[in-house]
Amino acid sequence: QRRQAQAEDALGFMLGDCEGHRHSSSLAGMTVFDGTGLDELTECLQEVSRLHGYETARRCRTVLTGHVMPRLIAKRLITASPLAGVRIDLTSMAKAKKQGRKGGVALSLPEFNKVYEYLTTLDPAEGAVEPSRGRWKLDHVIARRRNAIELTLLQMATGLRLSEARRAWIGLFEETAEGVAIHVDASIAKGGVPRVAHVLDPRVAERVKTRLRAAQSPEELYAGAPSNAQKAWTLRDANDKLAELYLEMRAELGIDAFETERSHVWRATLNTMMETT
């Protein structure tokens, strides 16, 4: 399960499904013919190395050579792996590892409270319009906005990464005397290292408790896919809807950080708050 999650994350990077960067050389939208060209693969892997580091890029190449290419060969879509025996420089452009405590853009406490108050007054159905084309109906539009709201509230009070929050299931949450603890399973945790995350804002903790008590089973996802609540919301769709929400908050609340920052802002914010209390 852990290996499958790591493989899915690697594929996500190669397809440009990323919380913090815009990937201009991803394989998204390419045909098999174009996406298996050596130049295209090289540019994609080197971009991953530049944005996310050598180890991530190396893991992506391993997924390509060990899983993707053999399947394409088996289906007779390609005759041989274009990466076989080819050395690709993934080190010279690699993103350097940060030393010491991680930084990042942090919100002030008044800004944090403004976000909380704004999100908790939003009605996901208000202003929702059913698309005139496509297969999605009004309930799907509402579910996407509800997910964006609930996941943002959860992340801002826990520091969970989006990849963790969108795949978290109800059984990982535990009500405690202090509030709510989340046992982040190795299958969804970054790097496969399990940990316990606490809901640090008591207001959000009460909202989480309400969600837990409404769940039908421990296996239910905290915020499942809008089209199928039993499956995880895809990273690409989640990123798109969250970006829309953050830009909305930038306009409505005047928080300039949201022009470029997304869910990774909450870890820096929580770290700053804990250091000053």
C-alpha positions in Angstrom: 0.0 0.0 0.0 2.9 2.4 0.8 4.6 1.6 -2.4 1.4 2.1 -4.4 1.0 5.5 -2.7 4.6 6.5 -3.5 4.1 5.4 -7.1 0.9 7.5 -7.4 2.7 10.5 -5.9 5.5 10.1 -8.5 3.1 9.9 -11.4 1.4 13.0 -10.0 4.6 14.9 -10.1 5.2 13.9 -13.7 1.7 14.9 -14.6 2.1 18.3 -12.9 -0.2 17.6 -10.0 1.6 19.7 -7.5 0.5 21.9 -4.6 3.2 24.5 -4.8 4.6 24.8 -8.3 3.5 25.1 -11.9 5.0 22.3 -14.0 5.6 23.6 -17.5 7.2 20.3 -18.7 4.8 17.8 -17.3 3.5 14.9 -19.4 -0.2 15.9 -18.8 -2.2 16.0 -22.0 0.4 14.2 -24.1 -0.3 11.2 -26.3 1.6 8.0 -25.7 3.8 8.8 -28.8 4.7 12.3 -27.5 4.9 11.4 -23.8 7.4 8.6 -24.4 9.9 10.7 -26.4 13.3 10.9 -24.8 13.4 14.7 -24.9 10.0 15.0 -23.3 10.8 12.5 -20.6 14.2 14.2 -19.9 12.7 17.6 -19.6 9.9 16.3 -17.3 12.3 14.5 -15.0 14.8 17.4 -14.8 11.9 19.8 -14.0 10.9 17.5 -11.1 14.5 17.5 -9.9 14.7 21.3 -10.1 11.4 21.8 -8.3 11.3 18.9 -5.8 14.9 17.5 -5.6 17.0 14.6 -6.9 15.4 11.9 -4.8 11.9 12.7 -6.0 13.1 12.8 -9.7 15.0 9.5 -9.2 11.8 7.9 -7.8 9.9 9.2 -10.8 12.3 7.5 -13.2 12.1 4.3 -11.2 8.3 4.3 -11.6 8.6 5.0 -15.3 11.2 2.2 -16.0 9.7 -0.3 -13.5 6.0 0.2 -14.0 4.9 2.5 -16.8 7.2 1.4 -19.7 6.7 -2.4 -19.2 3.0 -1.9 -19.3 3.2 0.1 -22.5 5.4 -2.5 -24.1 3.0 -5.3 -23.0 0.1 -3.5 -24.6 2.3 -3.0 -27.8 2.0 0.8 -27.6 5.8 1.1 -27.7 8.4 -1.5 -28.7 11.1 -0.6 -26.1 11.7 1.8 -23.2 13.2 5.0 -24.4 15.0 5.3 -21.0 16.8 1.9 -21.3 20.5 2.4 -20.9 20.2 6.2 -21.1 21.9 8.4 -18.5 19.9 11.6 -17.6 21.5 14.3 -15.5 19.2 14.8 -12.5 21.7 16.3 -10.2 23.1 19.6 -11.6 19.6 21.3 -11.6 18.3 19.6 -8.4 16.6 21.7 -5.8 18.9 21.9 -2.8 17.7 20.5 0.5 16.8 23.1 3.1 18.9 23.2 6.2 17.4 23.7 9.6 13.8 24.6 10.3 11.6 25.0 7.3 10.4 28.5 6.6 7.7 29.7 4.3 5.1 32.4 4.2 3.1 32.6 7.4 -0.2 34.4 8.1 -0.7 36.6 11.2 -3.2 35.6 13.9 -5.7 38.2 12.7 -5.4 36.9 9.2 -5.8 33.3 10.4 -9.0 34.3 12.2 -10.4 36.1 9.2 -9.9 33.0 7.1 -11.7 30.9 9.7 -14.6 33.3 10.0 -14.9 33.6 6.3 -14.9 29.8 5.6 -17.3 29.0 8.3 -19.9 31.4 7.0 -19.8 30.1 3.5 -22.7 28.1 2.1 -21.2 25.8 -0.6 -24.6 25.8 -2.3 -24.9 29.6 -2.5 -24.3 30.9 -6.0 -23.8 27.4 -7.4 -24.8 27.0 -11.0 -25.3 23.7 -12.8 -23.0 23.5 -15.8 -24.8 23.8 -19.2 -22.5 21.2 -20.7 -20.7 18.1 -19.5 -21.7 15.2 -17.3 -21.4 16.9 -13.9 -24.6 18.1 -12.2 -25.3 20.8 -9.5 -24.6 18.4 -6.6 -21.1 17.8 -8.0 -20.4 21.6 -8.2 -21.6 22.0 -4.6 -19.6 19.0 -3.4 -16.4 20.4 -4.9 -16.8 23.7 -3.0 -17.7 21.9 0.2 -14.6 19.8 0.0 -12.4 22.9 -0.6 -13.9 24.5 2.4 -13.6 21.5 4.7 -10.1 20.5 3.6 -8.8 24.1 4.0 -10.2 24.3 7.6 -8.7 20.9 8.4 -5.3 21.9 7.0 -5.2 25.3 8.6 -5.7 23.7 12.1 -3.4 20.7 11.6 -0.7 21.5 9.0 -1.6 18.4 7.1 -0.4 18.3 3.5 -3.1 18.2 0.8 -2.0 14.8 -0.3 -2.6 13.6 3.3 -5.8 15.4 4.0 -7.6 14.4 0.9 -6.8 10.7 1.5 -7.5 10.6 5.3 -10.2 8.3 6.4 -12.5 8.6 9.4 -10.8 5.8 11.3 -7.6 7.8 11.5 -9.3 10.4 13.6 -9.6 10.1 17.4 -11.5 12.3 19.9 -9.3 12.9 22.9 -9.6 14.9 26.1 -7.7 17.7 24.4 -9.7 17.7 21.2 -9.0 15.6 18.1 -5.8 13.7 17.1 -5.2 12.3 13.6 -3.0 9.2 13.3 -1.5 9.9 9.9 -1.0 6.5 8.4 2.3 5.5 6.6 0.3 4.9 3.4 -0.7 8.6 3.2 2.1 10.3 5.1 4.9 12.1 3.2 7.9 9.9 3.0 5.9 7.0 4.4 6.7 8.1 8.0 3.6 7.9 10.2 2.9 10.5 12.8 0.1 12.0 15.0 -1.3 15.4 14.0 -3.5 17.4 16.4 -6.3 19.7 15.5 -4.8 22.8 17.2 -7.7 25.2 16.8 -10.6 24.2 19.2 -13.2 25.8 16.8 -12.1 23.5 14.0 -11.9 20.6 16.4 -15.6 20.9 17.1 -16.4 21.0 13.4 -14.3 17.9 12.9 -16.1 16.1 15.7 -19.4 16.8 14.0 -18.1 15.3 10.8 -16.8 12.2 12.6 -20.2 11.6 14.3 -22.0 11.8 10.9 -19.7 9.2 9.3 -21.3 5.9 8.4 -18.1 3.8 8.8 -14.4 4.2 9.8 -13.4 3.5 6.2 -15.2 6.6 4.9 -13.0 9.3 3.7 -13.1 12.6 5.5 -13.7 14.5 2.2 -14.1 12.0 -0.6 -14.2 12.7 -4.3 -17.2 14.9 -5.4 -18.2 12.3 -8.0 -17.7 9.3 -5.7 -17.3 9.9 -1.9 -15.8 6.4 -1.5 -12.7 7.4 -3.5 -10.1 10.1 -2.8 -10.5 13.4 -4.5 -7.9 13.6 -7.3 -5.0 15.9 -6.6 -5.4 17.8 -9.9 -9.1 18.6 -9.3 -8.5 19.4 -5.6 -5.7 21.8 -6.6 -7.9 23.5 -9.2 -10.8 24.1 -6.8 -8.6 25.1 -3.9 -6.7 27.6 -6.1 -10.1 29.1 -6.9 -11.0 29.4 -3.2 -7.6 30.9 -2.2 -7.9 33.6 -4.9 -11.4 34.3 -3.7 -10.1 34.8 -0.2 -7.4 37.0 -1.6 -10.0 39.3 -3.1 -12.5 39.1 -0.3 -10.2 39.3 2.7 -7.3 41.2 1.2 -4.7 38.6 2.2 -1.9 39.2 -0.4 -0.2 35.9 0.4 -3.1 34.0 -1.3 -2.1 35.4 -4.6 0.6 32.7 -4.9 0.5 30.7 -1.7 -1.8 27.7 -1.3 -2.2 25.0 1.4 1.5 24.8 2.3 1.1 28.2 4.0 -0.6 26.6 7.0 2.5 24.7 8.2 4.5 27.9 8.4 1.6 29.7 10.0 1.2 27.1 12.7 4.9 26.9 13.4 5.0 30.7 13.8 2.0 30.6 16.2 3.5 27.9 18.3 6.8 29.8 18.6 5.1 32.9 19.8 2.8 31.3 22.4 
